[in-house]
Amino acid sequence: MSDLKLHNTLSKSKEGFVALDPAHVRIYVCGPTVYDRAHIGNARPVIVFDVLVRLLRRLYPRVTYVRNITDVDDKINAKAKASGRPIAEITAETTKLFHEDMALLGALPPDIEPRATAHIAQMIAMIQSLIEQGHAYEAEGHVLFHVASMADYGKLSGRSRDEMIAGARVEVAPYKKDAADFVLWKPSTDDLPGWDSPWGRGRPGWHIECSAMSREYLGESFDIHGGGQDLIFPHHENEIAQSECCNHAPFARFWLHNGFLKVGGEKMSKSIGNILSVHQLLGEAPGEAIRFAVLSAHYRQPLDWTDEGLKAAKSALDRLYRALETAPKARAAANVPETVLAALMDDLNTPLAISHLHEVASALNKASDQSEKDRLAGELLAAGALMGLLQNDPKGWLQGAGNEGVSEIEALIEQRIAAKKAKDFALADRIRDDLKAKGILLEDGPGGTSWRKL
């Protein structure tokens, strides 16, 4: 048993994490619906659960991380119709772009990434079982889950019946036995994706996908289910209903949800025009700075995304990399500093962990003995790796990796050195000031002149 504590949405409290199998921790996180590029709100759960998986892998001998791809959905159908492009082409392209963007944010790929369209048979089998057990029924080509058949439906969200109906924005269809019943299978017209089933040609409802895919790869019961706070109801509530009624076993033991993300105090919305794609932000700052900005807030709290916050994240990383630059030969230590580890073990308190990174960096800057510098730099690198941070070469980071003007800057530095030797201090100062005006800071030290981007 570890000392890891996680806030469990199901119990509404912070609990000590106990794995169902100490030799193998299993985690499922809801992945993207692939119809458009990921925005920063989509990226938040990817980053948050990436840190959790890194931590779990430090604590347990085996961790299986599953994150799905939803590639059958009405939003995808609408995109295909509007663009005139084939659905398979859209989902393949969008999945590839998602992978590229998340990799640039330092997120490790999941161990298994199932696609919904490859698991239709598993969904149909699960729906048939629910019908046979009296938890679902067929009506006019649809199959619906009968909410009244589950006594403790609503235990995750804690909502009343009226709140659940309103929150689910349910369609009050004449074929429903109850307004709260939700779709497991729906008919498809010839122009929409569809699969043969006992109820005719159709396609799955959204909720059944994750129930079927999590059971396929993690079993009927597993340790952790994660996602954004917006998924608590109806998506995760309905996953529990389908899975537990079908399998007669507890579904996920722990439910973790990250908070909402706003932009400048407002909810992201196409109508407002404030949706920020990860691709767009990567044009403004390195992926690691975006990751750092996300981790600067506790995962359960709302995160207000601002330009100032992103700039502050980049500046904070610059400080950490400048400290690492003083120990260029250091390698990541085997042990993470206890302060950093304790913060992460307490419900992934990344803001506190980041403050401890700065403490180690301060000690590194003050150390005079090189062996002590190497030791502290090794601890800083180990702590950073646990959070998916400080993965770049310090010099490359500070100079701006891929900067096309490097040779030009180096030539100007050589000119400045020559000017100083010739006692032409006016020229030396002018070169320094011109570079600073272009965002390049020169720093003179015992080892010569170094430079970095401001």
C-alpha positions in Angstrom: 0.0 0.0 0.0 1.3 3.5 -1.0 0.7 6.8 0.7 -1.0 8.1 -2.4 -4.2 10.1 -1.7 -6.7 11.0 -4.4 -9.9 12.8 -4.3 -12.6 10.3 -5.4 -15.6 11.9 -7.0 -17.6 8.8 -6.1 -17.1 9.2 -2.4 -16.8 13.0 -2.5 -13.7 12.8 -0.4 -9.9 12.4 -0.5 -9.0 8.7 0.1 -5.9 6.6 0.4 -5.4 4.8 -2.9 -5.4 1.1 -2.6 -4.9 -0.9 -5.8 -7.2 -3.8 -6.6 -4.1 -5.7 -7.6 -0.8 -4.2 -6.1 1.1 -5.9 -8.9 -1.0 -4.2 -11.7 -2.7 -0.8 -11.6 -5.3 -0.2 -14.3 -6.5 3.3 -15.4 -8.9 4.4 -18.1 -9.2 8.1 -19.3 -11.8 9.4 -21.7 -10.0 10.5 -24.9 -10.9 12.9 -27.7 -13.7 12.8 -30.2 -11.7 13.3 -33.4 -13.4 15.9 -35.6 -11.2 19.0 -35.0 -7.9 20.0 -33.5 -7.6 19.7 -29.8 -8.0 22.9 -27.8 -6.3 23.7 -24.5 -9.4 22.4 -22.5 -9.0 19.1 -24.2 -5.3 19.1 -23.3 -5.8 19.6 -19.6 -6.9 16.0 -18.8 -4.2 14.6 -21.0 -1.5 16.5 -19.1 -3.1 15.9 -15.6 -3.5 12.1 -16.1 -0.1 11.9 -17.7 1.4 13.1 -14.4 -0.7 10.6 -12.5 0.4 7.7 -14.7 4.1 8.8 -14.3 3.6 8.8 -10.5 1.8 5.4 -10.5 4.6 3.9 -12.5 7.0 5.0 -9.9 4.9 3.4 -7.1 3.8 0.1 -8.8 5.5 -2.6 -10.8 3.0 -2.5 -13.7 0.5 0.2 -14.8 -1.9 -0.2 -17.8 -3.1 3.2 -19.1 -6.0 3.1 -21.6 -7.3 6.2 -23.4 -9.8 5.8 -26.1 -10.5 7.5 -29.4 -14.1 8.3 -30.2 -14.3 8.0 -34.0 -18.0 7.6 -34.5 -20.1 10.6 -33.4 -22.7 13.1 -34.7 -20.1 15.9 -34.6 -17.9 13.9 -36.9 -20.8 13.2 -39.2 -21.7 16.9 -39.3 -18.0 17.8 -40.1 -18.0 15.3 -43.0 -21.2 16.6 -44.4 -20.1 20.3 -44.1 -16.7 19.6 -45.6 -17.6 16.9 -48.2 -14.8 14.8 -47.0 -15.0 11.1 -46.0 -15.4 10.4 -42.3 -12.5 8.0 -42.3 -10.2 10.7 -43.7 -11.3 13.2 -41.1 -10.9 10.9 -38.2 -7.5 9.6 -39.4 -6.1 13.1 -39.9 -7.5 14.5 -36.7 -6.2 11.6 -34.7 -2.7 12.1 -36.1 -2.8 15.9 -35.3 -4.0 15.1 -31.8 -1.0 12.7 -31.3 1.4 15.3 -32.6 0.1 18.1 -30.4 0.0 16.0 -27.2 3.5 14.8 -27.8 4.7 18.4 -28.0 3.1 18.9 -24.6 5.3 16.2 -23.2 2.4 13.7 -22.8 3.4 10.0 -23.0 1.2 7.9 -25.2 -1.3 5.5 -23.5 -0.4 1.8 -23.4 -3.6 1.1 -25.3 -5.6 3.5 -27.4 -8.8 1.7 -28.7 -10.9 3.2 -31.4 -14.7 3.0 -31.0 -15.3 1.8 -34.5 -13.1 -1.2 -33.9 -15.2 -2.4 -30.9 -18.8 -2.4 -32.2 -19.1 -6.1 -31.6 -18.2 -5.7 -27.9 -20.8 -2.9 -27.6 -23.5 -5.0 -29.3 -22.8 -7.9 -26.9 -23.0 -5.6 -23.9 -26.3 -4.1 -25.1 -27.8 -7.6 -25.7 -26.8 -8.6 -22.1 -28.5 -5.4 -20.7 -31.7 -6.2 -22.6 -31.7 -9.8 -21.4 -31.3 -8.7 -17.8 -34.2 -6.2 -18.1 -32.0 -3.0 -17.9 -32.6 -2.0 -21.5 -35.3 -2.2 -24.1 -35.8 -1.8 -27.9 -38.1 0.8 -29.3 -38.5 2.0 -32.9 -35.0 0.9 -33.9 -33.4 2.4 -30.8 -32.2 0.6 -27.7 -32.4 2.5 -24.5 -31.1 2.0 -21.0 -34.0 2.0 -18.5 -32.7 4.2 -15.7 -35.4 3.1 -13.3 -34.0 -0.4 -13.3 -30.9 0.7 -11.4 -31.7 1.6 -7.7 -28.6 3.8 -7.1 -28.4 5.6 -10.5 -27.0 9.0 -9.9 -24.5 8.0 -7.2 -21.6 9.6 -9.0 -23.1 13.1 -9.6 -25.4 13.1 -6.6 -28.0 14.9 -8.7 -31.7 14.7 -8.2 -33.9 13.1 -10.9 -35.0 16.5 -12.2 -31.5 17.8 -12.3 -30.3 14.7 -14.2 -33.0 15.1 -16.8 -32.2 18.8 -17.3 -28.4 18.2 -17.2 -28.6 15.5 -19.8 -30.6 17.7 -22.2 -32.6 14.5 -22.9 -34.9 14.2 -25.9 -38.4 13.6 -24.7 -39.1 11.0 -27.3 -42.5 9.1 -27.5 -40.7 5.7 -27.6 -39.0 6.2 -24.2 -40.5 4.5 -21.2 -39.0 7.3 -19.0 -37.7 10.7 -19.9 -34.4 9.9 -18.2 -33.7 6.8 -20.3 -30.6 7.2 -22.6 -29.6 5.7 -25.9 -27.4 2.7 -26.3 -28.1 2.1 -30.0 -29.7 4.3 -32.6 -30.7 3.7 -36.3 -28.6 5.1 -39.1 -29.8 6.3 -42.4 -27.9 5.3 -45.6 -25.8 8.5 -45.5 -24.5 7.9 -42.0 -22.1 5.3 -40.6 -23.8 2.1 -39.5 -23.3 -1.5 -38.5 -25.6 -4.5 -38.7 -27.2 -5.4 -35.3 -30.1 -7.4 -33.9 -32.0 -4.1 -34.0 -31.2 -3.1 -37.5 -28.5 -1.1 -39.1 -27.3 1.6 -36.7 -24.6 3.0 -34.6 -23.8 3.1 -30.8 -24.7 5.8 -28.4 -21.8 7.7 -26.9 -21.8 6.2 -23.4 -21.7 2.5 -24.3 -18.3 3.0 -26.1 -16.3 3.5 -23.0 -18.1 0.8 -21.0 -17.3 -1.8 -23.7 -13.7 -0.7 -24.3 -12.7 -0.4 -20.7 -14.1 -3.9 -20.0 -12.2 -5.3 -23.0 -8.8 -4.1 -21.8 -9.1 -3.6 -18.1 -11.7 -6.0 -17.0 -15.1 -5.6 -15.3 -13.5 -3.8 -12.4 -10.5 -1.6 -12.4 -8.7 1.1 -10.3 -9.1 4.6 -11.8 -11.4 6.3 -14.3 -10.5 9.8 -15.3 -11.8 12.7 -17.4 -12.9 16.3 -17.3 -15.5 17.6 -14.8 -17.9 18.1 -17.6 -18.1 14.3 -18.1 -19.4 13.5 -14.6 -22.9 13.7 -15.8 -24.2 12.2 -18.0 -21.3 10.4 -19.5 -19.6 8.8 -16.5 -22.9 8.4 -14.6 -24.2 6.4 -17.6 -21.0 4.4 -17.9 -21.4 3.2 -14.3 -25.1 2.3 -14.9 -24.3 0.2 -18.1 -21.3 -1.5 -16.7 -22.5 -2.4 -13.2 -25.9 -3.6 -14.4 -24.3 -5.7 -17.1 -21.4 -7.1 -15.2 -22.8 -7.3 -11.6 -19.5 -6.0 -10.4 -18.2 -2.6 -9.2 -16.9 -0.6 -12.1 -14.0 1.9 -11.4 -12.9 2.2 -7.8 -11.7 5.8 -8.0 -13.1 8.5 -10.2 -10.9 11.6 -10.8 -12.1 14.7 -12.6 -10.1 17.8 -13.6 -11.7 21.2 -13.3 -13.0 23.5 -16.1 -10.8 25.7 -18.1 -11.8 29.3 -19.1 -10.1 31.8 -21.3 -9.7 35.3 -19.8 -12.5 34.5 -17.3 -15.0 33.3 -20.0 -16.0 29.8 -21.0 -14.5 28.7 -24.3 -17.1 29.1 -27.0 -17.3 29.2 -30.8 -19.9 32.0 -30.6 -17.5 34.1 -28.5 -14.5 33.1 -30.7 -12.2 32.4 -27.8 -11.4 28.7 -28.4 -7.6 28.3 -28.2 -6.2 25.3 -30.1 -3.1 23.6 -28.8 -1.6 24.1 -32.3 -2.3 27.8 -32.0 -0.6 28.1 -28.6 2.4 26.1 -29.8 3.0 29.0 -32.2 3.2 31.3 -29.2 5.2 29.3 -26.7 7.0 25.9 -26.3 4.9 22.9 -25.4 6.7 22.6 -22.1 5.6 26.1 -21.1 2.0 25.2 -22.0 2.3 22.1 -19.8 3.8 24.1 -17.0 1.0 26.6 -17.2 -1.6 23.8 -16.9 0.2 22.3 -13.9 0.5 25.6 -12.2 -3.1 25.2 -11.0 -4.4 22.2 -9.0 -6.1 19.8 -11.3 -9.4 19.9 -9.5 -9.6 23.7 -9.5 -10.8 25.9 -12.4 -8.0 27.2 -14.6 -8.3 30.6 -16.2 -6.0 30.7 -19.3 -4.4 34.0 -20.0 -1.5 35.3 -22.1 0.1 36.6 -18.9 -0.1 33.1 -17.3 1.6 31.5 -20.3 4.4 34.1 -20.2 4.8 33.6 -16.5 5.1 29.8 -17.1 7.8 30.3 -19.7 9.7 32.7 -17.3 9.5 30.2 -14.5 10.9 27.4 -16.7 13.7 29.8 -17.8 14.7 30.2 -14.2 14.8 26.4 -13.7 16.8 25.8 -16.8 19.3 28.6 -15.9 19.9 26.7 -12.7 20.4 23.5 -14.5 22.9 25.2 -16.9 25.3 25.6 -14.0 25.7 21.8 -13.8 25.8 20.7 -17.5 27.2 17.2 -16.7 24.4 16.3 -14.2 22.1 13.4 -14.8 18.8 12.6 -13.3 19.1 11.2 -9.8 17.4 7.9 -8.8 15.4 9.6 -6.1 13.0 12.5 -6.4 13.2 15.1 -3.6 10.8 14.1 -0.8 9.1 17.5 -0.8 8.2 17.1 -4.5 7.1 13.5 -4.1 5.0 14.3 -1.0 3.2 17.1 -2.9 2.3 14.8 -5.8 1.2 12.0 -3.4 -1.3 14.4 -1.9 -3.9 14.4 -4.7 -1.4 15.5 -7.3 -0.7 18.9 -5.8 1.3 20.2 -8.8 1.4 23.9 -7.7 3.1 22.8 -4.4 5.4 20.5 -6.3 6.4 23.3 -8.6 7.2 25.5 -5.6 9.6 22.8 -4.4 11.2 22.7 -7.8 12.1 26.3 -7.4 13.5 25.6 -3.9 15.9 23.0 -5.3 16.8 25.4 -8.1 17.6 28.1 -5.5 19.8 25.8 -3.6 21.5 24.8 -6.8 22.2 28.5 -7.7 23.7 29.1 -4.2 25.9 26.0 -4.1 29.6 26.7 -4.7 30.9 23.1 -4.8 30.4 21.5 -8.3 29.7 18.1 -6.8 26.9 19.6 -4.7 25.6 21.4 -7.8 25.6 18.1 -9.7 23.7 16.4 -6.9 21.0 19.1 -6.7 20.7 19.3 -10.5 20.2 15.5 -10.5 17.4 15.9 -8.0 15.9 18.7 -10.0 16.0 16.6 -13.2 14.4 13.6 -11.5 11.6 15.8 -10.0 11.0 17.4 -13.4 10.9 14.0 -15.2 8.2 12.9 -12.8 6.1 15.8 -13.9 7.1 15.7 -17.5 9.1 18.9 -17.2 12.8 19.9 -17.7 13.2 17.5 -20.5 15.1 19.8 -22.8 18.8 20.7 -23.0 19.2 23.8 -20.8 21.3 25.7 -23.3 19.0 24.8 -26.2 15.9 25.8 -24.2 17.4 29.2 -23.1 18.6 30.0 -26.6 15.3 28.9 -28.2 15.6 25.5 -29.8 15.7 25.7 -33.6 16.6 29.4 -33.6 17.7 30.2 -37.1 19.9 33.2 -36.1 22.3 31.2 -33.8 25.3 31.6 -36.1 24.6 35.3 -36.5 24.3 35.8 -32.7 27.6 33.9 -32.1 29.3 36.0 -34.7 28.2 39.2 -33.0 29.4 37.8 -29.7 32.8 37.2 -31.2 32.9 40.8 -32.5 32.0 42.0 -29.1 34.8 40.0 -27.5 37.3 41.4 -30.1 36.0 44.9 -29.4 36.6 44.5 -25.7 40.1 43.2 -26.2 40.8 46.3 -28.4 39.3 48.4 -25.6 36.5 49.6 -27.9 33.9 49.5 -25.2 31.5 51.7 -27.0 31.2 49.1 -29.8 31.0 46.3 -27.3 28.2 48.0 -25.5 26.4 48.8 -28.7 26.5 45.1 -29.8 25.2 44.1 -26.4 22.4 46.6 -26.5 21.4 45.8 -30.1 21.1 42.2 -29.2 19.0 42.9 -26.1 16.7 45.0 -28.2 16.2 41.9 -30.4 15.3 39.8 -27.3 18.8 38.3 -26.8 20.5 38.7 -23.4 24.3 38.4 -23.1 25.7 37.2 -19.8 29.4 37.5 -19.0 31.0 35.0 -16.6 34.2 33.3 -15.7 33.7 30.8 -18.5 33.1 33.5 -21.2 30.0 35.0 -22.7 26.7 33.1 -22.9 23.4 34.2 -24.3 19.7 33.4 -24.0 16.4 34.6 -25.2 14.5 37.0 -23.1 
